[in-house]
Amino acid sequence: MSITNHQSGMAIQGVLLNSYLNIITESHADYVKNKRESIFITEKTWKPILAHQPFIVIGQQKHLYALKKLGFKTFEKYIDESYDEKIGVEKYETIKKEVTRICSMEKNHLDRMYWDMMDILEYNADYFLQMFENYTKFTDDFIKEAWNTI
């Protein structure tokens, strides 16, 4: 199965595959507590998942929590994900500290860490494709049913 949209295929094959970590800057980043407890997840999150790449999300509070509730796995064994519960400056300081830590690692350590998390990366990519396939089938069935009632 192949998923391409606009320039998505080139992004996945190019830049994403030449780095150990994706820093996702999502469309929404709350500076206050997320009172509505609704999370807006965009293609910015799905691309590194499809590219088998670990990530840190600069986004809404509980973005990672929402991914876990959907059935995805995160990288808490390798990355300090406490930023997911934080807001504002405290969130950004935690992310900055973690990015600095990872960027200061030796390449051979990054290699080992990446290959150690491959089960999570493969699971997430496969899970996303299955989720996408189920959604596509649901949408297709819905349209066919609606069309038959006209």
Backbone bond lengths (Angstrom), bond angles and torsions (degrees), N, CA, C in turn:
res aa  C-N    CA-C-N  psi(-1)  N-CA   C-N-CA  omega(-1)  CA-C   N-CA-C  phi
1 M - - - 1.449 - - 1.518 108.73 -
2 S 1.304 116.33 139.81 1.456 121.92 -179.48 1.520 109.18 -128.04
3 I 1.319 115.93 131.56 1.460 120.18 176.78 1.512 107.49 -118.99
4 T 1.311 115.74 118.31 1.455 119.58 173.68 1.515 107.49 -134.92
5 N 1.289 115.68 144.82 1.448 121.91 -179.75 1.513 107.43 -151.59
6 H 1.317 116.27 121.76 1.454 121.56 -178.92 1.527 108.53 56.41
7 Q 1.291 120.02 -117.80 1.464 122.49 178.90 1.528 111.99 -105.39
8 S 1.343 117.33 17.49 1.463 121.17 -176.35 1.521 112.40 -57.50
9 G 1.321 117.40 -42.06 1.449 120.86 -178.29 1.512 112.02 -59.94
10 M 1.323 117.28 -43.19 1.458 120.39 179.62 1.522 110.58 -66.56
11 A 1.318 117.75 -38.31 1.466 120.56 -179.34 1.522 110.41 -63.66
12 I 1.310 116.36 -43.88 1.458 120.02 -178.97 1.519 110.55 -65.92
13 Q 1.321 117.36 -42.34 1.456 120.17 -177.26 1.518 112.84 -76.46
14 G 1.298 118.06 -23.79 1.459 121.24 -175.13 1.505 114.05 -95.32
15 V 1.289 116.28 -100.61 1.456 123.07 -172.17 1.522 113.03 -56.11
16 L 1.308 117.77 -43.67 1.461 120.22 -175.45 1.518 112.57 -61.47
17 L 1.321 117.13 -35.20 1.459 119.53 -176.34 1.523 112.89 -82.77
18 N 1.313 117.47 -1.42 1.460 121.77 179.31 1.520 112.39 -109.04
19 S 1.320 117.23 23.34 1.457 120.29 179.73 1.529 109.33 -146.52
20 Y 1.316 115.85 158.40 1.461 121.45 -178.12 1.521 113.13 -91.18
21 L 1.310 117.49 -17.66 1.457 121.20 -172.95 1.515 109.40 -148.34
22 N 1.318 115.55 137.53 1.453 120.60 175.50 1.520 108.04 -107.20
23 I 1.310 116.40 128.47 1.465 121.12 174.19 1.520 105.58 -100.70
24 I 1.305 115.25 104.10 1.461 122.24 -175.98 1.523 108.96 -82.82
25 T 1.305 116.34 124.05 1.469 120.51 171.70 1.527 106.30 -105.03
26 E 1.320 115.12 94.07 1.451 121.39 -176.67 1.532 110.93 -68.25
27 S 1.318 115.27 167.89 1.468 121.54 -177.36 1.516 112.81 -68.07
28 H 1.325 116.47 -29.02 1.461 120.76 179.82 1.518 109.45 -121.11
29 A 1.313 115.84 130.12 1.462 121.96 173.82 1.521 107.01 -135.45
30 D 1.310 115.58 113.20 1.464 119.95 -176.67 1.518 111.45 -79.90
31 Y 1.309 114.51 139.15 1.456 120.66 174.17 1.520 110.20 -101.77
32 V 1.323 115.04 -2.64 1.459 121.29 176.99 1.526 107.60 -132.42
33 K 1.323 116.91 169.84 1.462 121.35 -179.77 1.533 110.27 -57.09
34 N 1.311 116.05 137.62 1.460 122.34 179.29 1.530 108.85 -78.51
35 K 1.320 116.51 85.48 1.463 121.68 -174.28 1.523 112.52 -69.95
36 R 1.323 117.33 -32.23 1.468 120.42 -179.93 1.520 111.69 -75.31
37 E 1.317 116.55 -18.20 1.463 122.64 -178.70 1.524 111.50 53.14
38 S 1.338 116.01 40.80 1.455 121.29 174.06 1.526 107.32 -117.18
39 I 1.307 115.82 137.29 1.457 121.48 -176.14 1.520 108.74 -116.52
40 F 1.323 115.87 133.42 1.457 122.65 178.99 1.526 107.54 -104.30
41 I 1.331 116.65 108.74 1.461 122.24 -177.95 1.523 108.17 -106.73
42 T 1.333 115.79 126.21 1.466 120.50 -176.94 1.526 111.11 -114.18
43 E 1.331 114.37 -175.63 1.471 120.80 177.01 1.523 112.13 -61.10
44 K 1.323 116.67 -19.52 1.470 119.99 178.77 1.527 110.77 -61.97
45 T 1.316 116.71 -31.81 1.462 121.40 176.63 1.525 111.37 -83.04
46 W 1.324 117.06 -38.19 1.465 119.82 -175.80 1.534 112.97 -69.76
47 K 1.319 117.92 -32.84 1.477 120.10 -177.32 1.525 113.15 -59.95
48 P 1.332 120.81 -51.48 1.464 118.30 178.27 1.532 112.64 -65.27
49 I 1.333 117.24 -28.93 1.462 119.54 176.36 1.523 109.40 -63.42
50 L 1.326 117.14 -46.50 1.466 120.83 179.00 1.524 112.05 -67.92
51 A 1.328 117.03 -27.62 1.467 121.53 -178.87 1.526 112.33 -87.45
52 H 1.329 117.82 6.66 1.469 122.13 -179.35 1.537 110.81 57.47
53 Q 1.316 115.30 49.49 1.457 119.36 -176.52 1.530 110.78 -126.60
54 P 1.341 117.37 131.04 1.465 119.46 174.75 1.528 110.28 -67.33
55 F 1.328 115.67 159.29 1.467 118.58 -174.24 1.511 112.29 -150.12
56 I 1.321 113.23 160.23 1.458 124.07 168.54 1.515 105.12 -122.08
57 V 1.322 117.18 135.92 1.466 121.00 -175.26 1.521 111.35 -107.86
58 I 1.316 115.78 120.70 1.460 120.91 167.71 1.520 104.34 -93.12
59 G 1.316 115.08 98.83 1.460 119.89 -174.09 1.510 110.72 -160.40
60 Q 1.306 114.52 -155.06 1.448 120.72 -177.45 1.526 111.01 -69.40
61 Q 1.307 114.66 154.61 1.459 120.53 173.23 1.533 108.09 -58.87
62 K 1.318 116.88 135.02 1.462 125.24 178.01 1.532 113.79 73.04
63 H 1.315 116.93 25.43 1.462 120.93 175.72 1.539 109.90 -62.70
64 L 1.325 116.85 -47.29 1.469 120.65 179.18 1.532 110.60 -65.42
65 Y 1.315 116.12 -38.28 1.461 120.97 177.48 1.527 109.79 -57.99
66 A 1.336 117.06 -43.53 1.466 121.44 179.66 1.532 110.63 -64.03
67 L 1.340 117.13 -41.26 1.464 119.99 177.37 1.528 110.68 -60.57
68 K 1.327 116.04 -42.44 1.470 120.03 178.71 1.529 110.75 -63.56
69 K 1.333 116.95 -40.93 1.468 120.55 178.88 1.525 110.92 -63.40
70 L 1.328 116.92 -30.73 1.469 121.17 176.77 1.528 111.63 -74.45
71 G 1.328 117.21 -16.31 1.459 121.03 178.67 1.517 115.18 114.22
72 F 1.327 117.58 2.24 1.470 121.23 179.05 1.521 110.19 -82.79
73 K 1.327 115.28 160.85 1.456 122.08 175.47 1.523 108.43 -107.20
74 T 1.334 116.54 150.20 1.466 120.16 178.04 1.528 108.75 -117.07
75 F 1.308 116.60 -169.48 1.458 122.16 -167.51 1.528 113.13 -114.92
76 E 1.336 116.04 34.72 1.461 120.44 -174.10 1.522 113.49 -59.92
77 K 1.319 117.66 -22.97 1.463 120.77 176.85 1.532 111.02 -70.29
78 Y 1.323 117.09 -25.57 1.464 122.58 -173.41 1.526 113.66 -112.95
79 I 1.326 116.06 -26.78 1.468 121.91 -174.14 1.527 108.92 -126.80
80 D 1.314 117.13 135.49 1.459 121.35 174.51 1.525 107.98 -69.64
81 E 1.328 116.39 105.32 1.461 121.19 -176.90 1.531 112.68 -97.20
82 S 1.305 116.93 15.70 1.468 119.94 179.49 1.529 111.49 -63.73
83 Y 1.336 116.96 -19.34 1.469 120.49 178.33 1.528 111.86 -59.79
84 D 1.327 117.41 -23.82 1.460 121.53 -176.27 1.522 112.38 -63.24
85 E 1.317 117.20 -27.65 1.463 121.82 179.58 1.528 112.66 -89.44
86 K 1.324 116.73 -11.77 1.466 120.76 -173.15 1.524 111.50 -94.44
87 I 1.330 114.53 165.75 1.461 120.95 177.26 1.526 109.13 -133.07
88 G 1.324 115.05 161.93 1.459 121.38 173.00 1.511 114.70 59.49
89 V 1.328 114.85 -143.79 1.459 122.54 -175.12 1.522 111.36 -59.22
90 E 1.321 117.42 -39.24 1.464 120.52 -179.62 1.535 110.70 -60.11
91 K 1.326 116.92 -40.30 1.466 121.37 177.81 1.530 110.27 -62.12
92 Y 1.336 115.96 -47.82 1.465 120.30 -176.07 1.528 111.93 -68.76
93 E 1.307 117.48 -33.82 1.461 120.52 177.39 1.534 110.71 -67.11
94 T 1.328 116.81 -39.93 1.465 121.10 177.87 1.523 110.33 -64.56
95 I 1.325 116.97 -43.30 1.467 121.29 178.25 1.520 110.53 -64.35
96 K 1.315 116.74 -44.61 1.475 120.85 179.82 1.525 110.71 -59.00
97 K 1.322 116.59 -44.43 1.466 121.39 180.00 1.534 110.41 -61.49
98 E 1.314 116.59 -42.36 1.463 120.59 -177.80 1.532 111.40 -71.05
99 V 1.311 117.71 -40.76 1.468 120.64 177.43 1.526 109.83 -63.70
100 T 1.318 117.35 -42.55 1.473 121.53 177.76 1.529 110.50 -60.79
101 R 1.342 116.94 -42.66 1.464 121.11 178.89 1.530 110.84 -61.24
102 I 1.307 116.69 -47.74 1.464 120.85 -177.89 1.529 111.10 -67.25
103 C 1.320 116.91 -40.36 1.472 120.38 -179.86 1.529 112.71 -67.81
104 S 1.309 116.68 -20.54 1.463 119.44 179.71 1.531 112.83 -90.39
105 M 1.309 117.35 -1.81 1.465 120.81 179.71 1.534 110.20 -73.26
106 E 1.305 115.30 149.74 1.462 119.81 175.58 1.532 109.43 -72.25
107 K 1.313 115.18 151.24 1.466 120.39 -175.69 1.524 112.22 -57.64
108 N 1.320 118.26 -41.95 1.464 119.24 -178.99 1.533 111.78 -64.61
109 H 1.342 117.25 -32.66 1.463 120.98 176.31 1.533 110.01 -69.39
110 L 1.335 117.01 -41.14 1.466 121.04 176.86 1.520 110.84 -62.11
111 D 1.341 116.20 -41.48 1.463 120.46 177.21 1.522 111.15 -58.33
112 R 1.326 116.32 -49.10 1.467 120.78 -179.47 1.531 111.08 -61.38
113 M 1.326 115.84 -43.88 1.456 120.19 -179.74 1.528 110.29 -62.12
114 Y 1.326 116.73 -44.51 1.467 121.03 -179.40 1.531 110.77 -60.96
115 W 1.320 117.27 -49.02 1.466 119.85 -177.93 1.526 111.20 -69.02
116 D 1.317 117.34 -27.86 1.456 121.25 177.31 1.533 111.21 -68.37
117 M 1.313 117.61 -31.15 1.463 120.94 -178.99 1.535 112.67 -93.43
118 M 1.332 117.96 8.88 1.463 121.14 -176.18 1.526 112.82 -58.70
119 D 1.329 118.42 -34.38 1.470 119.87 178.18 1.531 110.78 -59.66
120 I 1.318 116.56 -42.46 1.472 121.23 178.67 1.522 109.98 -66.02
121 L 1.319 117.11 -45.29 1.461 121.69 -177.81 1.532 111.08 -62.12
122 E 1.321 116.56 -45.07 1.470 120.11 179.57 1.525 111.04 -67.51
123 Y 1.328 116.59 -41.54 1.460 120.43 178.31 1.533 110.43 -57.95
124 N 1.343 116.71 -49.19 1.464 120.81 -177.59 1.522 112.09 -61.22
125 A 1.331 117.42 -43.76 1.465 120.67 -179.79 1.526 110.11 -64.01
126 D 1.320 117.09 -46.26 1.467 120.94 179.02 1.527 111.12 -63.48
127 Y 1.324 116.09 -41.93 1.464 120.69 -179.82 1.525 110.94 -63.82
128 F 1.328 116.94 -41.57 1.463 119.74 178.35 1.525 110.53 -62.21
129 L 1.332 117.47 -46.01 1.467 120.41 -179.28 1.525 110.96 -61.87
130 Q 1.329 117.16 -39.09 1.461 120.35 177.54 1.524 110.58 -66.66
131 M 1.327 116.97 -42.32 1.458 121.82 177.71 1.528 110.30 -60.84
132 F 1.329 116.03 -44.42 1.464 121.55 179.77 1.527 110.48 -63.84
133 E 1.319 116.98 -42.75 1.463 121.00 178.99 1.526 111.07 -63.17
134 N 1.330 117.18 -42.97 1.461 121.23 177.90 1.520 111.60 -62.95
135 Y 1.339 116.39 -41.87 1.459 120.50 179.42 1.526 110.62 -65.41
136 T 1.322 116.46 -41.50 1.467 121.01 179.18 1.520 110.39 -62.76
137 K 1.340 116.87 -43.76 1.462 120.75 179.02 1.525 110.47 -64.14
138 F 1.332 116.93 -43.79 1.463 120.67 178.73 1.529 110.36 -59.22
139 T 1.331 116.42 -46.31 1.467 120.97 -179.21 1.519 110.94 -63.68
140 D 1.323 116.19 -44.08 1.465 121.16 179.27 1.526 110.43 -61.28
141 D 1.336 117.60 -46.19 1.466 121.52 178.80 1.524 111.29 -62.83
142 F 1.312 117.11 -40.42 1.466 121.99 178.92 1.525 110.72 -61.37
143 I 1.324 116.71 -45.19 1.478 120.85 -179.40 1.522 110.33 -66.13
144 K 1.337 117.39 -43.54 1.466 120.52 178.98 1.523 111.06 -60.91
145 E 1.326 116.34 -43.38 1.467 120.46 179.40 1.528 111.18 -64.11
146 A 1.331 116.03 -43.64 1.457 119.97 179.05 1.531 110.67 -64.30
147 W 1.313 116.91 -39.11 1.466 121.68 -178.87 1.542 110.14 -65.46
148 N 1.323 116.74 -37.67 1.459 121.06 -178.61 1.509 113.05 -71.39
149 T 1.337 117.88 -17.34 1.464 120.24 179.23 1.531 112.57 -90.87
150 I 1.332 115.93 -4.76 1.482 119.81 -178.63 1.502 109.83 -83.51
